[in-house]
Amino acid sequence: MATLLDSIHSPADLKKLTVQQLPQLAEEIREFLIQTLSRTGGHLGPNLGVVELTLAMHYVFSTPEDKFLFDVSHQAYIHKILTGRRDRMDTIRQPGGLNGFMLRTESEHDCYGAGHAGTALSAALGMAVARDLAGGHENVVAVAGDGAFTNGISFEALNNIAEQTRRLIVVLNDNEWSIDRNVGAIAGYFHRIATNEHYRHMHDRATKLIERFGGKTAATVVRRAEEAAKSMLWPSIIFEEFGLRYFGPIDGHNIPLLIETFNVLKTLNEPVLLHIITQKGRGFQPALDGQKKFHGLGPYDPETGETDPSGMPTYAEVFATTLADLADTDERIVGITAAMPSGTGLDIFRARHPKKYFDVGIAEEHGVIFAAGMATSGFRPVCAIYSSFLQRAFDCIVHDVCLQHLPVLFCMDRAGLSGDDGPTHHGLFDIAYLRSIPDIVLMAPKDEDELACMMKTAMDLPGPSAIRYPRGVVAGVPRKPAPVALPIGKAEVESNGSDVCILGLGTMMPLARQLGARLAREGFSSAVVNPRFVKPLDREMLSNYAQRVAAFVTFEDHVKMGGFGSAVVEALDDMGSVLPVVRIAWPDRFIEHGKVDQLRARHGITVDAALDQVLPLLSSRKVS
């Protein structure tokens, strides 16, 4: 049986429908999303919450001439469906398929790519100013969740909008969540507006007027609600102090109200902010009941929402339980996250040490400097931040932590390839951006037991340190009853050898062992080494093997340029060694999304690739 959704192949097809047909289309889209993502996984909850909003935007505006920017852009699935990509939605986040975020190379309707929070307003302002300078007339609409408004970049943009353009539409999509429930004064402020009884009364009137008359009458009522609230909540609405005319809050699931409001807003010759209230996970009870789980997940049962249990703890869980155990006996330890308590595992720490847990919102820079401040007062702050998100706080790491030699520990989850999420989330640059900083100690564990020991090691250091570990489940090795501090800068030699020295950084140790076994079958003797430390390197170990072997091989889940292998090359050069180093690492390009094993095979992060490169270097040592 044909559906309305079957007739939508472009935004032009959407405009052929009546406004009265759009609620039915919204429900069809929800069912399509629930069924499709049950097979692929993805950001289900955020997208279920913006179905009506996206329909209204495409009904009123015309992309690609008009520009839509979604902050983070993980909630752009409906936008993809309406812009000709519905028949490929079953490939989303799959190898060779659609990206889980907006991507400029994927469609002309994706005017700006994203994957991190806080970028939409600045980019939208840039597009609006460019339009003004070029004499254009297109509309620019930036959609940001209230979680993004805890990000400093958003406020930097707000500080400039009214000064630099007269036409820009900002939509505040307020659902009280980013990944976890939003925290801080801004989130509380939005909540007070949204729950004000006078607002609710006025917006009920707006809805009824829309149903009767439509057009500017409803926008007038919305405006009056905002004016009335000024005297009831704050002396003035915060966004108006930044020079944006504030409208709302309105029901973000009321399609006629959204359409009529957008029709008014696009005629105004001033920057505006529309505050809408939406429900993350709307239309799927498991997503409503499990907001954190359904923010982003793998395949699930489309009826019950159940997912297959992994059966093994993740590195994030081991990190969090270890931190909680250490904090049981060390009052100095505090845990800090930037709006990612569940992703980093710190929700486990929060349950055991609520007074020592701090969520700073999507504000990595503030989180790092906040940690530095605590460290000056004798505390041992642990910043649990994804590798690719910590990039945003690089200056703070250098200037506020390392320059002052403060004992802050950075625990970098998602270090290495982050698979389905793609290039915005791959943690492939942290070694390069950290190892150049004086005084920092940088570690990478081979398994969960070593992770715990490295955390204990960091707590005993007088200065800054960082530990990188991957997304996903642990290796499954037995753990010590209590973690033991490691000697700083000392590698672990798992097996000795005289022909080649193989170093497998962190969870790449299995590849190092496999290469050693393959070389043994070829008649060569291999030393297999767990480096443990990227900085300081075990130079004594390197010097020892440089006098015995014909080549080194390094494995790392990081870009080749500036990575661990580069550190080994530099160290050998300092020693005067000219021995070749085969570096198995990611190439100098942004790596696409896909399954980790497939991407490793495609880009030569394999034992076969290492064998092909090292065998010619060992030919003179071949045992007959």
C-alpha positions as CSV (number, residue, x, y, z in Angstrom):
1,M,0.0,0.0,0.0
2,A,1.4,3.4,-1.1
3,T,2.2,5.9,1.6
4,L,2.7,9.6,1.6
5,L,6.4,9.0,2.3
6,D,6.6,6.9,-0.9
7,S,5.8,10.1,-2.9
8,I,8.6,12.2,-1.3
9,H,11.8,12.2,-3.3
10,S,12.7,15.9,-2.9
11,P,11.6,19.0,-0.9
12,A,9.5,20.0,-4.0
13,D,7.4,16.8,-3.5
14,L,6.8,17.8,0.2
15,K,5.4,21.2,-0.9
16,K,2.8,19.4,-3.0
17,L,1.1,18.1,0.1
18,T,-1.4,20.0,2.2
19,V,-0.6,21.1,5.7
20,Q,-3.3,18.8,6.9
21,Q,-1.4,15.8,5.4
22,L,1.8,16.5,7.2
23,P,1.0,15.0,10.6
24,Q,0.3,11.7,8.8
25,L,3.7,12.0,6.9
26,A,5.4,12.7,10.3
27,E,4.0,9.4,11.7
28,E,5.1,7.5,8.6
29,I,8.6,9.0,8.9
30,R,8.8,7.9,12.6
31,E,7.8,4.4,11.7
32,F,10.3,4.3,8.9
33,L,13.1,5.5,11.2
34,I,12.2,3.0,13.9
35,Q,12.2,0.1,11.5
36,T,15.3,1.2,9.5
37,L,17.5,2.1,12.4
38,S,16.6,-1.1,14.2
39,R,18.8,-2.9,11.7
40,T,21.7,-0.3,11.4
41,G,21.7,1.5,14.7
42,G,22.0,5.3,14.8
43,H,20.8,8.4,16.6
44,L,17.2,7.4,16.9
45,G,16.0,9.5,19.9
46,P,17.2,12.9,18.6
47,N,15.7,12.4,15.2
48,L,12.3,11.2,16.5
49,G,12.2,14.6,18.3
50,V,12.7,16.8,15.2
51,V,10.3,15.2,12.7
52,E,7.7,18.0,12.7
53,L,10.4,20.7,12.9
54,T,12.2,19.4,9.8
55,L,9.0,19.0,7.9
56,A,8.0,22.6,8.7
57,M,11.4,23.9,7.7
58,H,11.4,22.2,4.3
59,Y,7.8,23.2,3.8
60,V,8.5,26.9,4.2
61,F,12.1,27.2,3.0
62,S,13.8,25.9,-0.2
63,T,17.1,24.1,0.1
64,P,19.8,24.1,-1.3
65,E,19.2,27.9,-2.0
66,D,18.2,28.4,1.7
67,K,20.7,27.0,4.2
68,F,19.9,24.7,7.1
69,L,22.5,24.0,9.7
70,F,21.9,21.5,12.5
71,D,24.2,21.8,15.5
72,V,26.1,18.5,15.8
73,S,23.9,17.3,12.9
74,H,23.2,13.9,14.3
75,Q,19.5,14.9,14.2
76,A,19.6,15.5,10.4
77,Y,18.2,12.0,9.4
78,I,14.8,13.5,8.4
79,H,16.5,16.2,6.4
80,K,18.3,13.4,4.6
81,I,15.0,11.5,4.0
82,L,13.4,14.6,2.5
83,T,16.3,15.5,0.3
84,G,16.4,12.4,-1.9
85,R,18.3,9.9,0.4
86,R,15.5,7.8,1.7
87,D,16.3,4.8,-0.4
88,R,19.8,4.8,1.1
89,M,18.8,5.2,4.7
90,D,19.4,1.5,5.4
91,T,23.1,2.2,4.7
92,I,23.5,5.0,7.3
93,R,26.7,4.6,9.3
94,Q,27.5,1.4,7.3
95,P,30.6,1.0,5.1
96,G,30.2,3.0,1.9
97,G,26.8,4.2,3.0
98,L,25.3,7.5,4.3
99,N,27.2,9.4,7.0
100,G,25.5,9.7,10.3
101,F,26.0,13.5,10.2
102,M,25.6,16.2,7.6
103,L,28.3,16.0,5.0
104,R,28.9,18.6,2.3
105,T,30.2,15.9,-0.1
106,E,27.1,13.8,0.3
107,S,24.4,16.2,-0.9
108,E,24.0,19.8,-2.2
109,H,21.4,20.1,0.6
110,D,24.0,19.7,3.3
111,C,25.5,23.1,3.3
112,Y,27.7,22.5,6.3
113,G,29.2,19.4,7.8
114,A,29.4,18.8,11.6
115,G,29.8,16.3,14.3
116,H,30.8,18.4,17.4
117,A,28.5,20.7,19.3
118,G,28.5,24.5,19.2
119,T,29.4,25.1,15.6
120,A,26.0,25.9,14.0
121,L,25.6,29.5,15.1
122,S,29.1,30.7,14.0
123,A,28.9,28.9,10.7
124,A,25.4,30.2,10.1
125,L,26.5,33.8,10.8
126,G,29.4,33.3,8.4
127,M,26.9,32.3,5.7
128,A,24.5,35.1,6.5
129,V,27.3,37.7,6.3
130,A,28.6,36.2,3.1
131,R,25.1,36.4,1.7
132,D,24.8,40.1,2.7
133,L,28.1,41.0,1.1
134,A,27.2,39.2,-2.1
135,G,23.7,40.8,-2.2
136,G,21.9,37.5,-1.9
137,H,18.4,36.9,-0.4
138,E,18.6,33.3,0.8
139,N,17.5,32.4,4.3
140,V,19.9,30.9,6.8
141,V,18.4,28.7,9.6
142,A,20.5,27.3,12.4
143,V,19.0,24.6,14.6
144,A,20.7,24.1,18.0
145,G,19.8,22.0,21.0
146,D,19.9,23.7,24.3
147,G,22.9,21.5,25.2
148,A,24.8,23.5,22.5
149,F,24.1,26.6,24.4
150,T,26.4,25.4,27.2
151,N,29.2,25.6,24.7
152,G,31.3,28.7,24.7
153,I,31.5,28.9,20.9
154,S,27.7,29.4,20.7
155,F,28.0,32.4,23.0
156,E,30.9,33.8,21.0
157,A,28.6,33.7,18.0
158,L,25.6,35.2,19.9
159,N,27.9,38.1,20.8
160,N,28.4,38.9,17.1
161,I,25.1,38.1,15.3
162,A,23.3,41.4,15.8
163,E,26.4,43.4,14.9
164,Q,27.1,41.6,11.7
165,T,23.8,40.7,10.0
166,R,20.2,41.7,9.9
167,R,18.7,38.4,8.8
168,L,19.3,35.1,10.6
169,I,17.0,32.6,12.1
170,V,18.1,30.6,15.1
171,V,16.0,27.7,16.3
172,L,16.5,26.6,19.9
173,N,15.3,23.0,20.0
174,D,14.7,22.6,23.7
175,N,14.3,19.0,24.8
176,E,16.3,19.1,28.1
177,W,18.8,16.6,26.8
178,S,22.0,16.5,24.8
179,I,23.2,12.9,25.4
180,D,22.5,13.0,29.1
181,R,20.2,15.5,30.8
182,N,21.5,19.0,30.4
183,V,23.0,20.8,33.3
184,G,23.8,24.3,34.5
185,A,22.2,27.7,34.7
186,I,21.3,28.0,31.0
187,A,19.4,24.6,31.0
188,G,17.6,25.7,34.2
189,Y,16.8,29.0,32.6
190,F,15.2,27.4,29.6
191,H,13.2,25.0,31.8
192,R,11.8,28.0,33.8
193,I,10.6,29.6,30.6
194,A,9.1,26.4,29.2
195,T,7.2,25.5,32.4
196,N,5.8,29.0,33.0
197,E,2.0,28.7,33.4
198,H,1.4,32.0,31.6
199,Y,3.4,30.8,28.6
200,R,1.4,27.6,28.4
201,H,-1.9,29.6,28.5
202,M,-0.8,32.0,25.8
203,H,0.5,29.2,23.5
204,D,-2.8,27.3,23.9
205,R,-4.4,30.5,22.5
206,A,-1.9,30.7,19.7
207,T,-2.7,27.2,18.7
208,K,-6.4,27.8,18.6
209,L,-5.9,31.1,16.6
210,I,-3.7,29.2,14.1
211,E,-6.4,26.7,13.6
212,R,-9.0,29.5,13.0
213,F,-7.0,32.2,11.2
214,G,-3.3,31.2,10.7
215,G,-0.8,33.7,9.6
216,K,0.6,36.7,11.5
217,T,-2.1,36.5,14.2
218,A,-0.5,33.5,15.8
219,A,2.9,35.0,15.7
220,T,1.5,38.1,17.5
221,V,0.2,35.9,20.3
222,V,3.6,34.1,20.6
223,R,5.2,37.5,20.8
224,R,2.9,38.6,23.5
225,A,3.6,35.5,25.5
226,E,7.3,36.3,25.4
227,E,6.7,39.9,26.4
228,A,4.5,38.9,29.4
229,A,7.2,36.5,30.6
230,K,9.8,39.2,30.7
231,S,8.3,40.6,33.8
232,M,7.7,37.2,35.3
233,L,11.0,35.5,34.8
234,W,13.9,37.9,34.2
235,P,14.2,41.7,33.7
236,S,14.9,40.8,30.0
237,I,15.2,37.7,27.9
238,I,18.8,36.8,27.6
239,F,18.8,36.5,23.8
240,E,17.3,39.9,23.4
241,E,20.3,41.3,25.3
242,F,22.4,39.7,22.6
243,G,20.3,41.6,20.0
244,L,18.1,38.7,18.8
245,R,14.3,39.0,18.8
246,Y,13.0,36.2,20.8
247,F,9.8,34.2,19.9
248,G,8.4,31.3,21.9
249,P,8.5,28.9,23.4
250,I,6.1,27.1,21.1
251,D,5.2,23.4,20.6
252,G,7.8,21.9,18.4
253,H,5.4,19.1,17.3
254,N,2.6,21.4,16.1
255,I,3.3,21.5,12.4
256,P,0.7,24.3,11.5
257,L,2.1,26.5,14.2
258,L,5.7,25.9,13.1
259,I,4.8,26.6,9.5
260,E,3.0,29.8,10.2
261,T,5.7,31.0,12.6
262,F,8.5,30.3,10.0
263,N,6.4,32.1,7.4
264,V,6.4,35.2,9.6
265,L,10.1,34.9,10.7
266,K,11.5,34.8,7.2
267,T,9.9,38.2,6.5
268,L,11.6,40.0,9.4
269,N,14.6,42.2,8.8
270,E,16.3,41.3,12.1
271,P,18.0,38.3,13.6
272,V,15.5,36.2,15.5
273,L,15.5,33.2,17.9
274,L,12.6,30.8,17.9
275,H,12.4,28.7,21.1
276,I,10.6,25.4,20.5
277,I,9.8,22.6,23.0
278,T,10.2,19.1,21.7
279,Q,10.3,15.6,23.1
280,K,13.3,13.5,22.4
281,G,12.3,10.0,21.3
282,R,8.7,11.0,20.6
283,G,6.6,8.2,19.1
284,F,8.6,5.3,20.5
285,Q,8.1,4.4,24.1
286,P,11.4,2.6,24.6
287,A,13.2,5.8,23.4
288,L,11.1,7.9,25.8
289,D,11.9,5.6,28.7
290,G,15.6,5.3,27.8
291,Q,16.7,8.7,26.7
292,K,20.4,8.1,27.1
293,K,20.4,4.7,25.5
294,F,18.5,5.8,22.5
295,H,20.5,9.0,21.8
296,G,22.7,6.7,19.7
297,L,22.9,3.0,19.7
298,G,23.4,-0.1,17.6
299,P,20.7,-2.5,16.2
300,Y,17.7,-3.0,18.5
301,D,14.3,-4.8,18.5
302,P,11.8,-2.4,16.8
303,E,9.0,-3.6,19.0
304,T,10.6,-3.6,22.4
305,G,13.8,-1.5,22.0
306,E,15.9,-4.3,23.5
307,T,19.5,-4.6,22.4
308,D,21.8,-7.6,22.5
309,P,24.0,-7.5,25.6
310,S,27.8,-7.2,24.9
311,G,28.6,-9.7,27.6
312,M,31.9,-7.9,28.4
313,P,32.5,-4.6,30.2
314,T,33.7,-1.6,28.1
315,Y,36.9,0.3,28.6
316,A,34.8,3.2,29.8
317,E,33.2,1.1,32.5
318,V,36.6,-0.2,33.7
319,F,37.9,3.3,33.8
320,A,35.0,4.5,35.8
321,T,34.9,1.6,38.3
322,T,38.7,2.0,38.8
323,L,38.4,5.7,39.4
324,A,35.6,5.1,41.9
325,D,37.8,2.5,43.7
326,L,40.8,4.8,43.8
327,A,38.5,7.7,45.1
328,D,37.4,5.4,48.0
329,T,40.8,5.8,49.6
330,D,42.0,9.1,48.0
331,E,40.0,12.1,48.9
332,R,41.8,14.3,46.4
333,I,40.3,12.5,43.4
334,V,37.5,14.2,41.5
335,G,35.9,13.3,38.1
336,I,35.0,15.8,35.5
337,T,33.1,15.3,32.2
338,A,31.8,17.6,29.5
339,A,28.2,16.4,29.1
340,M,29.2,12.8,28.6
341,P,28.6,11.0,31.9
342,S,27.2,7.8,30.2
343,G,29.6,7.8,27.3
344,T,32.7,8.1,29.4
345,G,31.4,5.9,32.2
346,L,31.4,8.6,34.8
347,D,27.8,8.0,35.6
348,I,29.2,4.9,37.5
349,F,31.6,7.2,39.4
350,R,28.8,9.7,40.1
351,A,26.7,7.0,41.8
352,R,29.4,6.2,44.2
353,H,30.9,9.7,44.7
354,P,28.3,12.2,43.8
355,K,30.0,15.1,45.6
356,K,33.2,14.5,43.7
357,Y,31.6,14.4,40.3
358,F,31.3,17.4,38.0
359,D,29.5,17.8,34.7
360,V,30.4,21.1,33.1
361,G,28.2,20.7,30.0
362,I,29.4,20.8,26.5
363,A,32.3,23.0,27.5
364,E,35.6,21.1,27.1
365,E,37.8,24.3,27.4
366,H,36.1,25.3,30.7
367,G,36.3,21.7,32.0
368,V,40.1,21.6,31.5
369,I,40.7,25.0,33.1
370,F,38.3,24.2,35.9
371,A,40.4,21.0,36.5
372,A,43.5,23.2,36.5
373,G,42.0,25.4,39.2
374,M,41.1,22.5,41.4
375,A,44.6,21.0,40.9
376,T,46.2,24.2,42.3
377,S,44.3,23.5,45.5
378,G,45.6,20.0,46.1
379,F,43.0,18.0,44.3
380,R,43.7,15.3,41.6
381,P,41.2,16.1,38.8
382,V,40.5,13.4,36.2
383,C,39.0,14.8,32.9
384,A,37.1,12.1,31.1
385,I,36.7,13.5,27.6
386,Y,36.6,11.7,24.2
387,S,39.9,12.0,22.2
388,S,38.3,14.0,19.4
389,F,36.4,16.3,21.8
390,L,39.6,17.1,23.8
391,Q,41.0,18.6,20.6
392,R,38.8,21.6,21.4
393,A,40.7,22.3,24.6
394,F,44.2,22.0,23.3
395,D,45.3,25.5,24.3
396,C,43.9,24.9,27.8
397,I,46.0,21.7,28.1
398,V,49.1,23.6,27.1
399,H,48.6,26.9,28.8
400,D,46.6,26.1,31.9
401,V,47.7,22.6,32.8
402,C,51.1,21.6,31.4
403,L,52.8,25.0,31.6
404,Q,51.9,25.1,35.3
405,H,52.9,21.5,35.7
406,L,49.5,20.7,37.4
407,P,48.5,17.1,38.2
408,V,45.5,16.7,35.9
409,L,44.8,13.4,34.3
410,F,43.2,13.3,30.9
411,C,41.4,10.0,30.2
412,M,40.7,9.9,26.5
413,D,37.9,7.5,25.6
414,R,37.4,6.7,21.9
415,A,41.1,7.1,21.2
416,G,41.7,5.5,17.8
417,L,39.1,4.6,15.2
418,S,35.5,5.3,16.3
419,G,34.0,3.2,13.5
420,D,30.4,4.0,12.6
421,D,30.6,7.7,13.7
422,G,33.2,8.5,11.2
423,P,35.9,11.3,10.8
424,T,34.3,13.7,13.3
425,H,34.7,11.2,16.1
426,H,37.8,9.2,15.2
427,G,40.4,9.8,17.9
428,L,43.4,9.6,15.6
429,F,45.3,12.8,16.5
430,D,45.8,12.8,20.2
431,I,49.3,11.4,20.3
432,A,50.4,14.1,17.8
433,Y,48.8,17.0,19.7
434,L,49.9,15.8,23.1
435,R,53.4,14.4,22.8
436,S,54.9,17.7,21.7
437,I,53.9,19.3,25.1
438,P,56.7,19.4,27.7
439,D,56.2,17.5,31.0
440,I,53.1,15.4,30.0
441,V,53.2,11.7,30.6
442,L,51.2,9.9,27.8
443,M,50.2,6.2,28.2
444,A,48.3,3.6,26.3
445,P,47.2,0.3,27.9
446,K,47.1,-3.0,26.1
447,D,44.2,-4.2,28.2
448,E,41.8,-3.4,31.1
449,D,44.2,-4.5,33.8
450,E,46.9,-2.2,32.5
451,L,44.4,0.7,32.2
452,A,43.7,0.4,35.9
453,C,47.5,0.3,36.7
454,M,48.1,3.4,34.5
455,M,45.4,5.2,36.4
456,K,47.1,4.4,39.7
457,T,50.4,5.5,38.1
458,A,48.9,8.8,37.1
459,M,47.6,9.5,40.6
460,D,51.2,9.3,41.9
461,L,52.6,11.7,39.4
462,P,53.5,15.3,40.4
463,G,52.4,16.7,37.0
464,P,50.0,16.2,34.0
465,S,49.3,12.9,32.4
466,A,47.0,11.3,29.8
467,I,45.8,7.8,29.0
468,R,44.3,6.9,25.6
469,Y,42.0,3.9,25.3
470,P,39.5,2.7,22.7
471,R,35.8,2.5,22.4
472,G,34.2,-0.9,23.0
473,V,34.7,-3.9,25.1
474,V,37.8,-4.9,26.9
475,A,40.3,-7.7,26.1
476,G,38.9,-10.0,28.8
477,V,42.1,-10.6,30.8
478,P,42.2,-11.2,34.5
479,R,42.7,-8.1,36.6
480,K,44.8,-7.7,39.7
481,P,43.0,-7.3,43.0
482,A,44.3,-3.8,43.2
483,P,46.1,-1.7,40.5
484,V,49.9,-1.3,40.8
485,A,51.8,1.8,39.7
486,L,54.1,1.2,36.7
487,P,57.7,2.5,36.4
488,I,57.6,5.6,34.4
489,G,58.7,5.3,30.8
490,K,59.5,1.5,31.0
491,A,58.1,-0.8,28.3
492,E,57.2,-4.4,28.8
493,V,59.1,-6.9,26.7
494,E,56.7,-9.8,26.1
495,S,59.2,-11.9,24.1
496,N,62.8,-11.4,23.1
497,G,64.3,-11.7,19.6
498,S,67.2,-10.7,17.5
499,D,66.0,-10.0,13.9
500,V,63.2,-7.5,14.3
501,C,61.6,-5.5,17.2
502,I,57.8,-5.2,17.0
503,L,56.1,-2.5,19.2
504,G,52.3,-2.7,19.5
505,L,50.9,0.4,21.2
506,G,48.0,-0.1,23.4
507,T,45.3,-2.4,22.0
508,M,47.3,-3.0,18.9
509,M,49.4,-5.5,20.8
510,P,47.4,-8.4,19.3
511,L,48.7,-7.4,15.8
512,A,52.2,-7.2,17.1
513,R,52.0,-10.7,18.5
514,Q,50.5,-12.0,15.3
515,L,53.3,-10.4,13.2
516,G,55.8,-12.0,15.5
517,A,54.2,-15.4,15.0
518,R,54.1,-15.0,11.2
519,L,57.8,-14.0,11.1
520,A,58.7,-17.0,13.2
521,R,57.1,-19.2,10.6
522,E,59.3,-17.4,8.1
523,G,62.4,-18.2,10.2
524,F,62.9,-14.9,11.9
525,S,63.3,-14.1,15.6
526,S,61.1,-11.2,16.8
527,A,61.0,-9.2,20.0
528,V,57.5,-8.3,20.8
529,V,57.2,-5.2,23.0
530,N,54.3,-3.4,24.8
531,P,55.5,0.2,24.9
532,R,53.0,1.4,27.5
533,F,54.4,4.9,27.3
534,V,54.4,7.2,24.3
535,K,56.1,9.9,26.4
536,P,58.5,9.3,27.9
537,L,59.7,6.6,25.5
538,D,61.7,3.7,26.8
539,R,64.9,4.8,25.1
540,E,67.0,2.2,26.9
541,M,64.9,-0.5,25.3
542,L,65.1,1.1,21.9
543,S,68.9,1.5,22.2
544,N,69.3,-2.2,23.2
545,Y,67.4,-3.5,20.2
546,A,68.9,-1.0,17.8
547,Q,72.2,-2.8,18.3
548,R,70.7,-6.2,17.6
549,V,67.9,-6.1,15.1
550,A,67.7,-5.3,11.4
551,A,64.4,-3.3,11.6
552,F,61.7,-2.0,13.9
553,V,57.9,-2.3,13.3
554,T,55.4,-0.1,15.1
555,F,51.6,-0.6,15.3
556,E,49.3,2.2,16.5
557,D,45.7,3.2,16.2
558,H,46.6,6.8,15.2
559,V,47.7,8.8,12.2
560,K,51.2,8.0,11.0
561,M,52.2,11.7,10.9
562,G,53.4,12.8,14.3
563,G,52.3,9.5,16.0
564,F,54.0,6.9,18.1
565,G,56.0,5.5,15.2
566,S,57.3,9.0,14.5
567,A,58.4,9.3,18.1
568,V,60.3,6.0,17.7
569,V,62.0,7.3,14.5
570,E,62.9,10.5,16.2
571,A,64.4,8.7,19.2
572,L,66.5,6.4,17.0
573,D,67.7,9.4,15.0
574,D,68.8,11.0,18.3
575,M,70.8,7.9,19.0
576,G,72.4,8.0,15.6
577,S,70.7,4.8,14.4
578,V,69.7,4.5,10.8
579,L,67.7,1.3,11.2
580,P,64.5,1.3,9.2
581,V,61.1,1.6,11.0
582,V,58.0,0.1,9.4
583,R,55.2,2.3,10.8
584,I,51.7,0.7,10.6
585,A,49.3,3.6,11.2
586,W,46.5,5.5,9.5
587,P,47.4,7.5,6.4
588,D,47.4,11.3,6.1
589,R,43.8,11.7,5.3
590,F,40.4,11.8,7.1
591,I,39.2,8.3,7.5
592,E,35.6,7.5,6.5
593,H,33.0,5.8,8.7
594,G,32.7,2.0,8.6
595,K,33.4,-1.2,10.5
596,V,36.8,-1.1,12.2
597,D,38.1,-4.4,10.7
598,Q,37.1,-3.4,7.2
599,L,38.6,0.1,7.5
600,R,41.9,-1.4,8.8
601,A,42.0,-3.8,5.9
602,R,41.3,-1.0,3.4
603,H,44.0,1.3,4.8
604,G,46.7,-1.2,5.5
605,I,46.5,-1.4,9.3
606,T,47.1,-5.2,9.1
607,V,49.7,-7.9,9.8
608,D,49.8,-8.7,6.1
609,A,50.8,-5.1,5.3
610,A,53.5,-5.1,7.9
611,L,54.8,-8.4,6.7
612,D,55.0,-7.2,3.1
613,Q,57.1,-4.2,4.3
614,V,59.4,-5.8,6.8
615,L,60.3,-9.1,5.0
616,P,62.5,-7.3,2.4
617,L,64.4,-5.7,5.2
618,L,65.2,-9.0,6.7
619,S,66.2,-10.9,3.6
620,S,69.9,-10.9,4.5
621,R,69.1,-12.6,7.8
622,K,67.0,-15.5,6.4
623,V,67.8,-18.8,8.0
624,S,68.1,-21.6,5.4
